[in-house]
Amino acid sequence: MREDPVSEMSEDDDRSPPSDLGGPASVTVSSNKTRNCTGVCGSGSSSIEFQAPYPDQVLENVLESVLYFLTSRRDRSAASLVCKSWYRAEALTRSELFIGNCYAVSPRRATRRFTRVRSMSIKGKPRFADFNLMPTNWGAYFTPWVAAMAKAYPWLEKVYLKRMSVSDDDLALLSESFPGFKELVLVCCEGFGTSGLAVVASKCRQLRVLDLIESEVMDDDVDWISFFPESQIYLESLTFDCVECHVNFEALEKLVIRSPSLKKLRLNRLVSIGQLYRLMIRAPQLTHLGTGSFSTLEVNAQGEQEPDYISAFSASKSLVCLSGFRDIWSDYLPAIYPVCANLTNLNFSYANINPDQLKSVICYCGNLQIFWVLDSICDEGLQAVAAKCKELRELRVFPVDPSEDAEGPVSEVGLQAISEGCRNLQSILYFCQRMTNAAVIAMSKNCPDLVVFRLCIMGRLRPDHLTGEPMDEGFGAIVRNCKKLTRLAVSGLLTDRAFGYIGKYGKLVRTLSVAFAGDSDMGLKYVLEGCPKLEKLEIRDSPFGDAALSSGLHHYYNMRFLWMSSCKLSRQGCREIARALPHLVVEVMKTDLEAEVGDYVETLYMYRSLEGPRDDTPQSVEIL
Amino acid sequence: MGFEETELRLGLPGNGGGGGNGSEVEVVRKRGFCETENVDLKLNLSSKEVTAGADATHDKAKSLINKEKSLLPSDPAKPPAKAQVVGWPPVRSFRKNMLAVQKNSSESSNQTDQKGINGNAVLVKVSMDGAPYLRKVDLSMYKSYQQLSDALAKMFSSFTIGSCGTQGMKDFMNESKMMDLLSGSDYVRTYEDKDGDWMLVGDVPWEMFVESCKRLRIMKGKEAVGLAPRAMEKCKNRS
């Protein structure tokens, strides 16, 4: 009998900006086996003796009415466990379904249990797929899901997919199957092209949201923008900043003109600032704007008057979120000054600007809560942010030069400054080349509200660059002092001690990312034995082996997945896990080189599932 | 399903999409899927290709960008301090590519000229009988018919093939089966050459093929029967 308390997989704060996705009320599908059902439900007292006609029916009606309002997936899961009646009522009233791992449950099972779903969220590949660590065609196909949904959910309105493989055919089926379809959000997806977008645009007549975020979109030479209906449309959000082909600008302009509800528009980098201007004056009601290239693509003819960009921004009084700047020509930067004071979200993560340029903008941004930026602004720029942005909740600093040998314009100085200036910080992602324990400790004390702490010291195995010590104490302080921490990514030179700290203090940690860290199996053991809330564990290039792997047997059914690549695992060790836990799918991924290495496991990806091994694996994946 | 609206017409070469660099230079790395996978910087799939350079980047963003990436790998000025590791630092390819494009576009005067910089792209449209959409490939990215064949298989593996039904669903998700389908007798790869003739793919030396191919068509076997004689003749004429 497997001990499997139903736990929900949390939704981590891993959204691309501008992050206005409320996040669906996420729920997990619980296993039938673990529910303790009793025939009679009720609050435990004497409902059996109640004489009213059809008491169960009355109760069910009441239940459904109440449960209808329950949105938190944890609460829903808990409610479904009370008894059969509650299970049924909950299943009938769940309108937003979240599938954290598309292989944990089959489309059939999901659609059978939940029959009135209006919104689907499905996540596919694990995050390390983004970094070239998985074979192509690994899986996560949307096809079986959309096929099942087409039959089961004619009233479907929303689909949110992350790291799924979506084909044009899938999009076509989607467009035809759901007459009330309103929102499509594809994050980090691939497999489709502008052809698929064209079908969605033309057939989803109720479409309000079409957001493509960091997805690969093939260029099929289809002018998809022109496929939106000619009449006035309900479009509220259009995000295509990741689409790498030209869109028909005239068609886009006409589209904006006939979309009075449009609030969010994020253009791709092939839209010039001149074109941006034309769109902005048509849509002064925008709240979220992705500015495209923010430079001119053509050389202006001599004497030609440049549009008054400042006035366009001045007219956009509702703008709260700004992004884009894909090829920024810094001369144009002052154009955004008029909106800075109202901005809560600014994404400069593609804007290669220097500290002075950043300062010229940030001095106006007193209300900023979310800020994404490149390290080109240096520590000096971060100090300016710290001085001005007292409301900052989320900071992400990306490297202009994402290589190990780069110079690294930001360091512990910037981190320290941020920690002192932005006391309300909740989430940080920080790429750097050098760091000190002192700065990390300072942040742990100055920013007690931290929920997400992701530090990436790009040079592998780098110690504290002032003391030469490992980074153990810094991360130890983070888990110790940040009592709300749920997501942690570590880097730099780390010994088993760091993991000891994480196991001891990281009681709320749900997601942990480890790379090039630890000394021995003990490191992983500390974590698996110490972190009861751990749901997602991704490890690469760390010396953890089979013994460490088996120390987590008690916990793997509570996790969404475990990823271990380039560690010290053997086939035998993995097989033992697979044998011990029949509801775990243990995938081993091969490369060409493995032919020589035999028992060594290069990549392990394992996850709980109600369905057993999947049948759509590529050749490079083996399920033990 | 009527896909009339999405019918594609032949556009001028150089319209968006398609580009990719031939990553001839591969840096030493601990592991990667490159040996098994093809140099597939196609529009279709997230390729596992490790392009050389400071980062083990993975060209998720296709089209123009890939052109510029070829400048990075062969850059001799960059000393390889350490063996580059796949996927480290953990910056999404999309972001890496964006920044690479910016670097290079600041060097070139006109962004729209980016495709011309490399000059090697041989973009051809690929259509497959029964598939509703066209694709584009850059032939300069491949060095052999096998590589092209594999790439095509991947590219079209997302389409339902004719009357395959549910088995077909499984098949088209299975890449190797797709390759069998394509390499089997059911489907024939043909191309239109500079003279406007339709030839069988594979008859002429690879380099000659790249030079003369204008577009590709994957036909159902029966329709390709008439091609053989003409192709043979041309071959004879050439050799």
Contacts between the chains, C-beta under 8 A, distances in Angstrom:
chain1	res1	chain2	res2	distance
A	128	B	87	7.0
A	129	B	46	7.9
A	130	B	90	7.6
A	130	B	92	4.8
A	130	B	93	7.2
A	131	B	58	7.7
A	131	B	86	7.4
A	131	B	87	3.1
A	131	B	88	7.3
A	131	B	90	5.1
A	131	B	91	8.0
A	131	B	92	7.4
A	131	B	93	7.9
A	132	B	32	6.7
A	132	B	33	7.7
A	132	B	48	6.3
A	132	B	50	6.7
A	132	B	56	6.2
A	132	B	58	4.3
A	132	B	86	5.0
A	132	B	87	4.5
A	132	B	93	7.3
A	133	B	86	6.6
A	133	B	87	4.9
A	134	B	33	7.9
A	134	B	48	8.0
A	135	B	33	5.1
A	135	B	36	7.4
A	135	B	37	7.1
A	135	B	48	6.2
A	136	B	33	7.2
A	136	B	37	5.7
A	136	B	40	7.2
A	136	B	45	5.1
A	136	B	46	6.0
A	136	B	47	6.3
A	136	B	48	5.3
A	136	B	154	7.2
A	137	B	45	7.1
A	137	B	154	7.1
A	137	B	157	7.5
A	137	B	173	8.0
A	137	B	175	5.0
A	141	B	173	5.8
A	143	B	169	6.6
A	143	B	173	7.1
A	144	B	169	7.7
A	147	B	169	8.0
A	165	B	158	7.9
A	167	B	158	3.8
A	167	B	159	7.4
A	168	B	132	7.1
A	168	B	133	5.5
A	168	B	158	7.2
A	169	B	132	7.6
A	169	B	158	6.9
A	169	B	159	6.6
A	169	B	160	6.2
A	172	B	1	5.9
A	172	B	3	7.7
A	172	B	132	7.7
A	176	B	1	7.0
A	188	B	92	7.8
A	190	B	44	7.9
A	190	B	45	6.7
A	190	B	46	5.1
A	190	B	60	7.4
A	191	B	44	7.1
A	191	B	45	7.2
A	191	B	158	5.7
A	193	B	43	6.5
A	193	B	44	8.0
A	193	B	133	6.6
A	193	B	135	7.8
A	195	B	6	4.9
A	195	B	8	7.5
A	195	B	132	7.2
A	195	B	133	4.3
A	198	B	5	6.6
A	198	B	6	5.1
A	199	B	3	7.6
A	199	B	5	7.6
A	199	B	6	6.3
A	202	B	5	5.7
A	214	B	92	6.7
A	214	B	94	5.1
A	216	B	43	7.8
A	216	B	46	6.2
A	216	B	60	5.3
A	216	B	61	6.9
A	216	B	62	6.8
A	216	B	94	7.9
A	218	B	17	6.8
A	218	B	43	3.6
A	218	B	44	5.9
A	218	B	62	7.0
A	218	B	135	7.0
A	219	B	15	7.7
A	219	B	16	4.4
A	219	B	17	2.6
A	219	B	18	6.6
A	219	B	43	5.8
A	219	B	62	7.1
A	219	B	63	5.9
A	219	B	136	6.8
A	220	B	6	8.0
A	220	B	8	6.3
A	220	B	17	7.7
A	220	B	43	7.9
A	220	B	133	5.4
A	220	B	134	6.0
A	220	B	135	6.9
A	220	B	136	7.7
A	221	B	8	5.5
A	221	B	9	7.6
A	221	B	11	4.8
A	221	B	15	6.1
A	221	B	16	7.3
A	221	B	17	7.2
A	221	B	125	7.9
A	221	B	134	7.1
A	221	B	136	7.3
A	222	B	6	5.9
A	222	B	8	6.3
A	227	B	5	6.4
A	242	B	61	7.4
A	242	B	94	6.7
A	244	B	16	7.1
A	244	B	17	7.2
A	244	B	61	5.3
A	244	B	62	5.9
A	244	B	63	4.5
A	244	B	64	7.1
A	244	B	65	6.8
A	245	B	15	7.7
A	245	B	16	3.3
A	245	B	17	5.3
A	245	B	63	6.1
A	246	B	15	7.4
A	246	B	16	5.4
A	269	B	98	7.4
A	269	B	101	7.8
A	293	B	111	7.6
A	297	B	110	7.6
A	297	B	111	5.2
A	297	B	112	6.3
A	298	B	110	7.5
A	298	B	112	7.9
A	299	B	109	7.7
A	299	B	110	7.3
A	326	B	98	6.7
A	326	B	102	7.4
A	327	B	101	7.9
A	327	B	102	5.7
A	327	B	105	6.1
A	327	B	111	7.1
A	349	B	95	7.4
A	350	B	95	7.8
A	350	B	98	5.5
A	350	B	99	7.2
A	350	B	102	7.3
A	352	B	99	7.5
A	352	B	102	6.2
A	398	B	91	6.8
A	398	B	95	6.5
A	399	B	89	6.9
A	399	B	91	6.6
A	400	B	99	6.1
A	401	B	54	7.0
A	401	B	99	7.9
A	402	B	54	7.7
A	402	B	55	5.3
A	402	B	89	5.2
A	402	B	91	4.1
A	402	B	95	7.7
A	402	B	96	5.6
A	402	B	99	7.6
A	403	B	54	3.6
A	403	B	55	5.2
A	403	B	89	7.4
A	404	B	81	7.3
A	404	B	82	6.2
A	404	B	84	8.0
A	404	B	88	7.3
A	404	B	89	6.9
A	405	B	54	7.0
A	405	B	81	4.6
A	405	B	82	7.4
A	406	B	54	7.5
A	431	B	89	6.6
A	431	B	91	7.4
A	456	B	89	5.9
A	456	B	90	6.5
A	458	B	88	7.9
A	458	B	89	4.3
A	460	B	82	7.8
A	460	B	85	7.5
A	460	B	88	7.1
A	513	B	90	7.9
A	515	B	88	7.0
A	515	B	90	7.4
A	516	B	88	8.0
A	540	B	87	7.6
A	541	B	30	7.9
A	541	B	85	7.5
A	566	B	30	6.6
A	566	B	31	6.8
A	591	B	31	5.5
A	591	B	32	7.1
A	591	B	33	5.9
A	591	B	35	7.1
A	591	B	36	6.5
A	592	B	35	4.0
A	592	B	36	5.0
A	593	B	31	6.5
A	593	B	35	7.6
A	602	B	31	6.2
A	615	B	170	7.0
A	616	B	170	7.1
A	616	B	173	4.8
A	616	B	174	6.9
A	618	B	174	7.6
A	618	B	175	5.8
A	618	B	176	7.8
A	619	B	175	7.5
A	619	B	176	5.8
A	620	B	33	6.9
A	620	B	36	6.2
